[in-house]
Amino acid sequence: MKQVCAVARIVGLGLLLAGLTGCSIFSPTPTASFSVLDWEHTSFSLKADFEILGWEQSFYSSVGSYSLVRINYQIENTGSMNIRYYKVWFEVECVDGTTFREWTDGLLIERWAYATDSSYIDTNDKRAVSVTVSNYELSPPIGEEPSGVVRIDYRVTNTGAVDIDYYKVWFEVECVSGTTYRDWTKGALLGKGQSETESTFVETGIYSEVVSVSVDDYELTHHSIWD
């Protein structure tokens, strides 16, 4: 009889603790299914094309000298972000094989827009024979950075016998290079047999090409003591 009472007290204590903590010591384990319905990859990239529209250099026969090389160029924003600032280097090759390199800069080239401008290079009184773009740098708007992002639409279904009070699910994004990106999202209050469709986002590298999105792992929590 004493043993029965002891067991009863232990069970009662367990119920009391469960009530105080909000956790059940008897309820079934929650279960769920997750499925990826659709996904879309968007790149916020910073890219541009520079084209030399023409160049000219004058020869002053009266003094036997060459002028600066005037370079007319065009920049086209081929990315998906505005270009706040750019810096471009031009290289001039002269008839004797020597080269001269100089840069110029500009501001605010909006997405899919282009602009034309001019720059000058001093060749130290040598005749130029060719002009090329040798390098350039692009800066995004302040507070923005180039990135890639995958929007994931998914469905979660409570397949268990108890409500799901909270869930956490991880998604894995695989790129053609073999690189993977992983991130998680969360949800709450999913009743027995209930389904819901949600969306989340996973950031990727700037120029990553995504080939697949999958559910990698998940956690479920059920706190109710009476079901």
C-alpha positions in Angstrom: 0.0 0.0 0.0 2.8 2.4 0.8 4.4 1.6 -2.5 1.2 2.4 -4.4 0.9 5.7 -2.5 4.5 6.6 -3.3 3.9 5.9 -7.0 0.7 8.0 -6.9 2.6 10.9 -5.3 5.3 10.6 -7.9 2.7 10.7 -10.7 1.0 13.6 -9.0 4.3 15.5 -8.8 4.9 14.8 -12.4 1.5 16.2 -13.4 2.1 19.2 -11.2 5.5 19.9 -12.8 4.0 19.4 -16.3 1.3 21.9 -15.5 3.8 24.4 -14.2 6.2 24.1 -17.2 3.5 23.7 -19.8 5.0 20.4 -21.0 3.3 17.1 -21.3 4.7 13.9 -20.0 2.0 11.7 -21.6 1.0 13.3 -24.9 2.1 11.8 -28.2 5.0 13.2 -30.2 4.0 15.8 -32.8 4.7 14.9 -36.4 4.5 17.0 -39.6 5.3 16.9 -43.3 7.1 19.8 -45.2 7.2 20.2 -48.9 8.7 22.8 -51.2 6.0 24.1 -53.6 8.1 26.5 -55.6 11.2 28.6 -55.5 12.6 31.6 -57.4 16.2 32.9 -57.5 16.9 36.5 -57.9 20.4 38.1 -58.1 21.0 41.7 -57.0 24.2 42.2 -59.0 26.5 45.1 -59.8 27.7 44.9 -63.4 28.5 47.2 -66.3 29.8 47.2 -69.8 32.3 49.9 -70.9 32.6 50.7 -74.6 35.1 53.0 -76.3 33.0 55.0 -78.8 36.0 56.6 -80.4 39.3 58.4 -79.6 41.4 61.1 -81.2 44.8 62.7 -80.9 46.0 65.8 -82.7 49.4 66.5 -84.2 50.6 70.1 -84.1 53.0 70.3 -87.0 54.0 73.9 -86.2 55.6 72.6 -83.0 56.0 68.9 -83.9 54.1 67.6 -80.9 51.1 65.4 -80.1 48.1 66.4 -78.0 46.5 64.5 -75.2 44.4 61.5 -76.3 40.7 62.3 -76.0 38.6 59.1 -75.3 34.9 59.1 -75.8 33.3 56.2 -73.9 29.9 54.7 -72.9 29.0 52.9 -69.6 25.9 50.7 -69.6 24.5 49.4 -66.3 23.8 45.7 -67.1 23.2 44.7 -63.5 20.1 44.8 -61.3 21.3 47.5 -58.9 22.0 51.2 -59.4 25.6 52.1 -59.7 26.4 54.8 -57.2 30.0 55.4 -58.3 32.3 54.0 -60.9 36.0 54.2 -61.7 37.4 53.1 -65.1 40.9 52.8 -66.3 42.0 53.3 -69.9 45.2 52.2 -71.5 46.8 53.9 -74.5 49.5 52.1 -76.5 51.9 54.2 -78.5 53.7 53.5 -81.8 56.9 52.7 -80.0 55.2 50.1 -77.8 55.0 52.1 -74.6 51.7 52.3 -72.7 50.1 55.0 -70.6 47.3 54.3 -68.2 44.9 56.7 -66.5 41.5 56.6 -64.9 38.3 58.6 -64.7 35.1 58.3 -62.7 31.4 59.1 -62.6 28.3 58.9 -60.5 24.8 57.4 -60.5 24.1 55.1 -63.4 20.6 53.7 -62.8 19.6 50.1 -63.6 19.5 49.4 -67.3 20.6 52.9 -68.1 23.7 54.2 -69.9 25.7 57.3 -70.0 28.5 58.7 -72.3 31.5 60.8 -71.2 35.0 61.7 -72.2 38.4 61.4 -70.6 42.0 62.4 -71.6 45.4 60.7 -71.3 48.8 62.4 -71.7 51.2 60.2 -73.8 54.2 62.4 -73.2 54.2 63.7 -76.8 54.0 60.2 -78.4 51.7 59.0 -81.1 48.9 56.7 -79.9 47.9 53.7 -81.9 45.2 52.0 -79.7 43.0 52.6 -76.7 41.4 49.9 -74.4 39.5 49.6 -71.2 41.9 47.9 -68.8 39.9 47.8 -65.6 37.0 49.2 -63.6 35.4 49.4 -60.2 31.7 49.7 -59.3 30.1 50.8 -56.0 26.5 50.1 -55.0 24.2 52.6 -53.3 25.0 53.2 -49.6 23.5 50.6 -47.4 23.1 48.0 -50.2 25.3 45.1 -51.2 25.3 42.7 -54.2 23.7 39.5 -53.2 21.5 36.6 -54.4 18.3 35.5 -52.7 16.0 32.5 -53.1 12.3 32.9 -52.3 10.9 29.5 -51.2 7.2 28.7 -51.0 6.5 25.7 -48.8 3.6 23.8 -47.2 3.6 22.4 -43.7 1.0 19.8 -42.6 0.4 18.6 -39.1 0.2 14.9 -39.6 0.2 14.0 -35.9 -2.4 13.5 -33.1 -1.6 16.7 -31.2 -1.3 20.4 -32.0 2.0 21.8 -33.0 2.7 24.9 -30.9 6.0 25.8 -32.6 8.1 24.5 -35.5 11.5 25.4 -37.0 12.4 24.2 -40.5 15.7 24.3 -42.3 16.0 24.7 -46.1 19.1 23.8 -48.2 19.8 25.5 -51.5 22.2 23.8 -53.9 24.1 25.7 -56.7 25.5 24.4 -59.9 29.0 24.8 -58.5 28.2 22.4 -55.7 28.1 25.1 -53.1 25.1 24.9 -50.7 23.4 27.6 -48.6 21.3 26.8 -45.5 18.9 28.8 -43.5 15.8 28.4 -41.3 12.4 29.8 -40.6 9.7 29.2 -38.0 6.0 29.0 -37.5 3.5 28.4 -34.7 0.0 27.2 -33.8 -0.7 24.4 -36.3 -3.7 22.3 -35.3 -4.2 18.6 -35.8 -4.7 17.9 -39.5 -4.1 21.6 -40.4 -1.9 22.7 -43.3 -0.6 26.1 -44.2 1.4 27.6 -47.0 4.2 30.1 -46.2 7.2 31.7 -47.8 10.8 32.3 -46.7 14.1 33.5 -48.1 17.6 32.1 -48.3 20.6 34.3 -49.3 23.1 33.0 -51.7 26.3 34.2 -53.3 26.2 37.0 -55.8 26.6 35.0 -59.0 25.5 31.6 -57.8 23.2 29.6 -60.1 20.7 27.6 -58.1 19.7 24.1 -59.2 17.6 22.7 -56.3 15.9 23.6 -53.0 15.0 21.0 -50.4 13.9 20.6 -46.8 17.0 19.7 -44.8 15.7 19.3 -41.2 12.9 20.4 -38.8 11.9 20.6 -35.2 8.4 20.4 -33.7 7.2 21.4 -30.2 4.0 20.5 -28.4 3.5 22.1 -25.0 -0.2 21.3 -24.2 -0.8 18.9 -21.3 -4.4 18.1 -22.1 -5.2 17.0 -25.7 
